[in-house]
Amino acid sequence: MNYSSHAIWTTLQKTGALVAMILMCLSCSKKPETVLLNSGWQFTQATKKEWRDAVVPGTVHQDLLRYKLIPDPTIGTNEKEIQWVENEDWIYQTQFEVSSSQLSRGDALLTFEGLDTYADVYLNDSLILRSDNMFVGYSLSVHDYLKKGTNHLRLYFHSPITFVMPQYEANGFEYPADNDHSEKHLSVYSRKAPYHFGWDWGLRMVTSGIWRPVSLTYYDVARIADFHVNQLAVDEKIATISNEITIHSLKNTWANVTVKATRNEQEIVASRPVRLVKGENKVTLPMEIRDPERWMPNGWGTPALYDFTASVSVLTQKVASQTERIGLRTIEVITEEDSNGESFYFKVNGKPMYAKGVNYIPTDLLLPRVTDSIYHRTFEDIQASNMNMVRVWGGGVYEDNRFYNEADEHGILVWQDFMFACTPYPTDSAFLSKVSAEADYNIRRLRNHACMAMWCGNNEILEALTYWGLQNTYHYSDSIMQGFTKGYNRLFRGLLPAKVMELDSNKYYVHGSPYVANWGKPELFAIRDVHDWGVWHGRMPFEAFEERKNRFSSEFGFQSFPEMKTIATFATPADYQLESEVMKVHQKSYIGNTAIRQYMEMYYQVPEKFEDFVYVGLVMQGMGMRMGFDAQRRNRPYCMGTVYWQLNDCWPVVSWSSIDFYGNWKALQYQAQRAFASPALSFKDNAGTLQCYVLTDTLMNMEAKCRFRLISFEGQVLSEEMINIPIPANASSLFAEYPVESLIKEDQKRNCCLEAVVTDLGGKELTRRLFFFCKPKEMQLPVPTIAKELTCEDGKYTLKLKSDKLVKDLFVEIPVQGARFSDNFFDLLPGEEKEVIITSPQLSASKKEQVTLHHLRQTYK
């Protein structure tokens, strides 16, 4: 129901509040004014008082790097040269002007969106805040501290090491935080990004600073403190909404509260008068949207977003407003016991969705360097790779708002961990109080996003307590271990689920990931989600993916080096050896390079040249992980999710990533793109029978044709067959089976492959796949002659390729970081014409960058 200004006026007359309202309105004619306080900052080491200009948002490491007071820690072995920074205190200061007009406003709200981590905040020499949590924002009423003219803002950052040292020394035992790369494991005491202290893919850079923006908002009468668009029920006919608005009012007054929901030409309005009291007011406005356009995940349709705007008006004057972009949808997590164990899958808008995705770590050690374009590129990559889910892993940070905005717009569901990983944490009352505030802040900040699919308490902590042998390794007493378990239950089965229920009750919460499994206990794989590290940590062959069936794979991975142009950013040719000091510094896994070589010996001819070893390692990572993707997707609906480890890097490093620090896709990313396509073909050699599957996630059935050809590496077509195949919607379907011996002779297996091409009934190609009958090291690959034609335009190169013989795992390389390729790391059949489009703003038609081709045959000894 809508209320006009006349209706409110009449109500005021009846209540006898007219005079008070007129007086109030005379003083509230201005709109809120927000001033950014991100400029004019200086910083100094606390003990030196040598002031230099600073950049805010930023970190002390960024400022020191800019003045060359520390070396670039990503280069060579420089990591050890920056460790002194974490032990020092730092001071940041700025000044800003306040006018008489601003000082006359009803209130002034100072907001720090992120302080890292222990900061004493002084405004005009008055201590107004002591921050102790990197993961929360702080908003303070500072009107009474301001003065006309120049105002001074100063932040004293305590060393995150020395600040918590008394807690460490009083604790009585060492926490098993082995990813904390220091002798004393201090990271658990701070609510600060765990990965800053080191990880098995990350260097140690324990930062301090103002890492998110600072602002000062002047306003009158009232402000909106929180706006929750609570979706009570959504289907194709109607969306039932409860708009829940928290208003902070400076006085007792009448106001009109309105919510407008708009998309394209559609506008829905809910409004009512409210008697605000001084302080906090909670207002609820119900709303129904008929025939809503629902938000759909990538691959299912448009991720439609509505603009919901809440506003507070006094008479005709709008005094506060806030807009949220809302996707109307339902997301359920289904966990049902069955004859096998217990399921785990996502249902979106009432339909089961196979999760195709990846684990995400922070994309930089210095988080303020992450730009809008980096976030946008990340989600373009995820979307282009046919993914529909990303997991924000619990050892990093609750990501920036821009991350979730991009996920909303690209139709990517977010599995959100709380920031706890791989070790028990303290659970004393002071620590839990910090966590409660952290959960409150981030649930409120993120709950409106359409992408938000679930909350997860932590990464691998229950697994660590149960299976990692902590008691023997650290010689813990039974009482300490019992304390860890009680603390786990207090935090992850008590505090956090209660917070989710209070603030975001429509979302699913789980205490941790994996739910109960350990990769060494495959009998538990039938229960919910699994982190399967049998491949890699267990040194099992890639074929193990076929046998180790699980319900939902939320972590599994395999390492590779980045490509050579990235290695060249941190190493010199003299360092191009697996065991050089520089390579050791950039390999944080304790089994890393040894494991890569051992797997290479299983599947490939191991090259002698370092550059070739790097290339083959990239190819192997993609090939091996593709076997896992295919095995899991084929097992649908028993398995309903493939979320691999990991998408990205936070510095140039050897890791499990599929995209390196500079945005270069590894072979793994291209293989993920192919494996997650819909439709996609998948083959399985089941004890001498070749099983042919078509995998799809689209919501419509199709009829198609599949052409099989047996082709020699030299180009001879040895056999050909065409069959009709159904492609059922949203399913894995076995459509053909052949005894291998009927397809190929034994002496042909080393020099022939099977090509399958699926087309629709009109002849349009939908997908294709090659199947090889032996391991790459057993293939008799010929020496091909590749015809190459390159056309150059500004921002775009077009490369046309054709070969007389099979080219296995062709890698097109260009010395431009982050250049995009329409395809790469692919097989080129004899006589096949292939066009590769390379795009980058750095490409110039006049300066032709060198394009180099690499393929597997070149690496043979």
Secondary structure in CASP SS format (residue, H / E / C, confidence):
PFRMAT SS
TARGET T0000
AUTHOR 0000-0000-0000
METHOD secondary structure of the structure
MODEL  1
M C 1.00
N C 1.00
Y C 1.00
S C 1.00
S H 1.00
H H 1.00
A H 1.00
I H 1.00
W H 1.00
T H 1.00
T H 1.00
L H 1.00
Q H 1.00
K H 1.00
T H 1.00
G C 1.00
A C 1.00
L H 1.00
V H 1.00
A H 1.00
M H 1.00
I H 1.00
L H 1.00
M H 1.00
C H 1.00
L H 1.00
S C 1.00
C C 1.00
S C 1.00
K C 1.00
K C 1.00
P C 1.00
E E 1.00
T E 1.00
V E 1.00
L E 1.00
L C 1.00
N C 1.00
S C 1.00
G C 1.00
W C 1.00
Q E 1.00
F E 1.00
T E 1.00
Q E 1.00
A C 1.00
T C 1.00
K C 1.00
K C 1.00
E C 1.00
W C 1.00
R E 1.00
D E 1.00
A C 1.00
V C 1.00
V C 1.00
P C 1.00
G C 1.00
T C 1.00
V H 1.00
H H 1.00
Q H 1.00
D H 1.00
L H 1.00
L H 1.00
R H 1.00
Y C 1.00
K C 1.00
L C 1.00
I C 1.00
P C 1.00
D C 1.00
P C 1.00
T C 1.00
I C 1.00
G C 1.00
T C 1.00
N H 1.00
E H 1.00
K H 1.00
E H 1.00
I H 1.00
Q H 1.00
W H 1.00
V H 1.00
E H 1.00
N H 1.00
E C 1.00
D C 1.00
W E 1.00
I E 1.00
Y E 1.00
Q E 1.00
T E 1.00
Q E 1.00
F E 1.00
E E 1.00
V E 1.00
S C 1.00
S H 1.00
S H 1.00
Q H 1.00
L H 1.00
S C 1.00
R C 1.00
G C 1.00
D E 1.00
A E 1.00
L E 1.00
L E 1.00
T E 1.00
F E 1.00
E C 1.00
G C 1.00
L E 1.00
D E 1.00
T C 1.00
Y E 1.00
A E 1.00
D E 1.00
V E 1.00
Y E 1.00
L E 1.00
N C 1.00
D C 1.00
S E 1.00
L E 1.00
I E 1.00
L E 1.00
R E 1.00
S E 1.00
D E 1.00
N E 1.00
M C 1.00
F C 1.00
V C 1.00
G C 1.00
Y E 1.00
S E 1.00
L E 1.00
S E 1.00
V C 1.00
H H 1.00
D H 1.00
Y H 1.00
L C 1.00
K C 1.00
K C 1.00
G E 1.00
T E 1.00
N E 1.00
H E 1.00
L E 1.00
R E 1.00
L E 1.00
Y E 1.00
F E 1.00
H C 1.00
S C 1.00
P C 1.00
I C 1.00
T C 1.00
F C 1.00
V C 1.00
M H 1.00
P H 1.00
Q H 1.00
Y H 1.00
E H 1.00
A H 1.00
N H 1.00
G C 1.00
F C 1.00
E C 1.00
Y C 1.00
P C 1.00
A C 1.00
D C 1.00
N C 1.00
D C 1.00
H C 1.00
S C 1.00
E C 1.00
K C 1.00
H C 1.00
L C 1.00
S H 1.00
V H 1.00
Y H 1.00
S C 1.00
R E 1.00
K C 1.00
A C 1.00
P H 1.00
Y H 1.00
H H 1.00
F H 1.00
G C 1.00
W E 1.00
D C 1.00
W C 1.00
G E 1.00
L C 1.00
R C 1.00
M C 1.00
V C 1.00
T C 1.00
S C 1.00
G E 1.00
I E 1.00
W C 1.00
R C 1.00
P C 1.00
V E 1.00
S E 1.00
L E 1.00
T E 1.00
Y E 1.00
Y E 1.00
D C 1.00
V C 1.00
A E 1.00
R E 1.00
I E 1.00
A E 1.00
D E 1.00
F E 1.00
H E 1.00
V E 1.00
N E 1.00
Q E 1.00
L E 1.00
A E 1.00
V E 1.00
D C 1.00
E C 1.00
K C 1.00
I E 1.00
A E 1.00
T E 1.00
I E 1.00
S E 1.00
N E 1.00
E E 1.00
I E 1.00
T E 1.00
I E 1.00
H E 1.00
S E 1.00
L C 1.00
K C 1.00
N C 1.00
T E 1.00
W E 1.00
A E 1.00
N E 1.00
V E 1.00
T E 1.00
V E 1.00
K E 1.00
A E 1.00
T E 1.00
R E 1.00
N C 1.00
E C 1.00
Q E 1.00
E E 1.00
I E 1.00
V E 1.00
A E 1.00
S E 1.00
R E 1.00
P E 1.00
V E 1.00
R E 1.00
L E 1.00
V C 1.00
K C 1.00
G E 1.00
E E 1.00
N E 1.00
K E 1.00
V E 1.00
T E 1.00
L E 1.00
P E 1.00
M E 1.00
E E 1.00
I E 1.00
R E 1.00
D C 1.00
P C 1.00
E C 1.00
R C 1.00
W E 1.00
M C 1.00
P C 1.00
N C 1.00
G C 1.00
W C 1.00
G C 1.00
T C 1.00
P E 1.00
A C 1.00
L C 1.00
Y E 1.00
D E 1.00
F E 1.00
T E 1.00
A E 1.00
S E 1.00
V E 1.00
S E 1.00
V E 1.00
L C 1.00
T C 1.00
Q E 1.00
K E 1.00
V E 1.00
A E 1.00
S E 1.00
Q E 1.00
T E 1.00
E E 1.00
R E 1.00
I E 1.00
G C 1.00
L C 1.00
R C 1.00
T C 1.00
I E 1.00
E E 1.00
V E 1.00
I E 1.00
T C 1.00
E C 1.00
E E 1.00
D C 1.00
S C 1.00
N C 1.00
G C 1.00
E E 1.00
S C 1.00
F C 1.00
Y E 1.00
F E 1.00
K E 1.00
V E 1.00
N C 1.00
G C 1.00
K E 1.00
P E 1.00
M E 1.00
Y C 1.00
A E 1.00
K E 1.00
G E 1.00
V E 1.00
N E 1.00
Y E 1.00
I C 1.00
P C 1.00
T C 1.00
D C 1.00
L C 1.00
L C 1.00
L H 1.00
P H 1.00
R H 1.00
V C 1.00
T C 1.00
D H 1.00
S H 1.00
I H 1.00
Y H 1.00
H H 1.00
R H 1.00
T H 1.00
F H 1.00
E H 1.00
D H 1.00
I H 1.00
Q H 1.00
A H 1.00
S C 1.00
N C 1.00
M C 1.00
N C 1.00
M E 1.00
V E 1.00
R E 1.00
V E 1.00
W C 1.00
G C 1.00
G C 1.00
G C 1.00
V C 1.00
Y C 1.00
E C 1.00
D C 1.00
N H 1.00
R H 1.00
F H 1.00
Y H 1.00
N H 1.00
E H 1.00
A H 1.00
D H 1.00
E H 1.00
H H 1.00
G C 1.00
I C 1.00
L E 1.00
V E 1.00
W E 1.00
Q E 1.00
D E 1.00
F C 1.00
M C 1.00
F C 1.00
A E 1.00
C C 1.00
T C 1.00
P C 1.00
Y C 1.00
P C 1.00
T C 1.00
D C 1.00
S H 1.00
A H 1.00
F H 1.00
L H 1.00
S H 1.00
K H 1.00
V H 1.00
S H 1.00
A H 1.00
E H 1.00
A H 1.00
D H 1.00
Y H 1.00
N H 1.00
I H 1.00
R H 1.00
R H 1.00
L H 1.00
R C 1.00
N C 1.00
H C 1.00
A C 1.00
C C 1.00
M E 1.00
A E 1.00
M E 1.00
W E 1.00
C E 1.00
G C 1.00
N C 1.00
N E 1.00
E C 1.00
I H 1.00
L H 1.00
E H 1.00
A H 1.00
L H 1.00
T H 1.00
Y H 1.00
W C 1.00
G C 1.00
L H 1.00
Q H 1.00
N H 1.00
T H 1.00
Y H 1.00
H C 1.00
Y C 1.00
S C 1.00
D H 1.00
S H 1.00
I H 1.00
M H 1.00
Q H 1.00
G H 1.00
F H 1.00
T H 1.00
K H 1.00
G H 1.00
Y H 1.00
N H 1.00
R H 1.00
L H 1.00
F H 1.00
R H 1.00
G H 1.00
L H 1.00
L H 1.00
P H 1.00
A H 1.00
K H 1.00
V H 1.00
M H 1.00
E H 1.00
L H 1.00
D C 1.00
S C 1.00
N C 1.00
K C 1.00
Y E 1.00
Y E 1.00
V E 1.00
H C 1.00
G C 1.00
S E 1.00
P C 1.00
Y C 1.00
V C 1.00
A C 1.00
N C 1.00
W C 1.00
G C 1.00
K C 1.00
P H 1.00
E H 1.00
L H 1.00
F C 1.00
A C 1.00
I E 1.00
R C 1.00
D E 1.00
V E 1.00
H E 1.00
D C 1.00
W C 1.00
G C 1.00
V C 1.00
W C 1.00
H C 1.00
G C 1.00
R C 1.00
M C 1.00
P C 1.00
F C 1.00
E C 1.00
A H 1.00
F H 1.00
E H 1.00
E H 1.00
R C 1.00
K C 1.00
N C 1.00
R C 1.00
F E 1.00
S E 1.00
S E 1.00
E E 1.00
F C 1.00
G C 1.00
F C 1.00
Q C 1.00
S E 1.00
F C 1.00
P C 1.00
E C 1.00
M H 1.00
K H 1.00
T H 1.00
I H 1.00
A C 1.00
T C 1.00
F C 1.00
A C 1.00
T C 1.00
P H 1.00
A H 1.00
D H 1.00
Y C 1.00
Q C 1.00
L C 1.00
E C 1.00
S C 1.00
E H 1.00
V H 1.00
M H 1.00
K H 1.00
V H 1.00
H C 1.00
Q E 1.00
K C 1.00
S C 1.00
Y C 1.00
I C 1.00
G H 1.00
N H 1.00
T H 1.00
A H 1.00
I H 1.00
R H 1.00
Q H 1.00
Y H 1.00
M H 1.00
E H 1.00
M H 1.00
Y H 1.00
Y C 1.00
Q C 1.00
V C 1.00
P C 1.00
E C 1.00
K C 1.00
F H 1.00
E H 1.00
D H 1.00
F H 1.00
V H 1.00
Y H 1.00
V H 1.00
G H 1.00
L H 1.00
V H 1.00
M H 1.00
Q H 1.00
G H 1.00
M H 1.00
G H 1.00
M H 1.00
R H 1.00
M H 1.00
G H 1.00
F H 1.00
D H 1.00
A H 1.00
Q H 1.00
R H 1.00
R H 1.00
N C 1.00
R C 1.00
P C 1.00
Y C 1.00
C C 1.00
M C 1.00
G E 1.00
T E 1.00
V E 1.00
Y E 1.00
W C 1.00
Q C 1.00
L C 1.00
N C 1.00
D C 1.00
C C 1.00
W C 1.00
P C 1.00
V C 1.00
V E 1.00
S E 1.00
W C 1.00
S C 1.00
S C 1.00
I E 1.00
D C 1.00
F C 1.00
Y C 1.00
G C 1.00
N C 1.00
W E 1.00
K C 1.00
A H 1.00
L H 1.00
Q H 1.00
Y H 1.00
Q H 1.00
A H 1.00
Q H 1.00
R H 1.00
A H 1.00
F C 1.00
A C 1.00
S C 1.00
P C 1.00
A E 1.00
L E 1.00
S E 1.00
F E 1.00
K E 1.00
D E 1.00
N E 1.00
A C 1.00
G C 1.00
T E 1.00
L E 1.00
Q E 1.00
C E 1.00
Y E 1.00
V E 1.00
L E 1.00
T E 1.00
D C 1.00
T C 1.00
L C 1.00
M C 1.00
N C 1.00
M E 1.00
E E 1.00
A E 1.00
K E 1.00
C E 1.00
R E 1.00
F E 1.00
R E 1.00
L E 1.00
I E 1.00
S E 1.00
F C 1.00
E C 1.00
G C 1.00
Q C 1.00
V E 1.00
L E 1.00
S E 1.00
E E 1.00
E E 1.00
M E 1.00
I E 1.00
N E 1.00
I E 1.00
P E 1.00
I E 1.00
P C 1.00
A C 1.00
N C 1.00
A E 1.00
S E 1.00
S E 1.00
L E 1.00
F E 1.00
A E 1.00
E E 1.00
Y E 1.00
P E 1.00
V H 1.00
E H 1.00
S H 1.00
L H 1.00
I C 1.00
K C 1.00
E H 1.00
D H 1.00
Q H 1.00
K C 1.00
R C 1.00
N C 1.00
C E 1.00
C E 1.00
L E 1.00
E E 1.00
A E 1.00
V E 1.00
V E 1.00
T E 1.00
D E 1.00
L C 1.00
G C 1.00
G C 1.00
K C 1.00
E E 1.00
L E 1.00
T E 1.00
R E 1.00
R E 1.00
L E 1.00
F E 1.00
F E 1.00
F C 1.00
C C 1.00
K C 1.00
P H 1.00
K H 1.00
E H 1.00
M C 1.00
Q C 1.00
L C 1.00
P C 1.00
V C 1.00
P C 1.00
T C 1.00
I E 1.00
A E 1.00
K E 1.00
E E 1.00
L E 1.00
T E 1.00
C E 1.00
E E 1.00
D C 1.00
G C 1.00
K E 1.00
Y E 1.00
T E 1.00
L E 1.00
K E 1.00
L E 1.00
K E 1.00
S E 1.00
D C 1.00
K C 1.00
L C 1.00
V E 1.00
K E 1.00
D E 1.00
L E 1.00
F E 1.00
V E 1.00
E E 1.00
I C 1.00
P C 1.00
V C 1.00
Q C 1.00
G C 1.00
A C 1.00
R E 1.00
F E 1.00
S C 1.00
D C 1.00
N C 1.00
F C 1.00
F E 1.00
D E 1.00
L E 1.00
L C 1.00
P C 1.00
G C 1.00
E C 1.00
E E 1.00
K E 1.00
E E 1.00
V E 1.00
I E 1.00
I E 1.00
T E 1.00
S C 1.00
P C 1.00
Q C 1.00
L C 1.00
S C 1.00
A C 1.00
S C 1.00
K C 1.00
K C 1.00
E C 1.00
Q C 1.00
V C 1.00
T E 1.00
L E 1.00
H E 1.00
H C 1.00
L H 1.00
R H 1.00
Q H 1.00
T H 1.00
Y C 1.00
K C 1.00
END
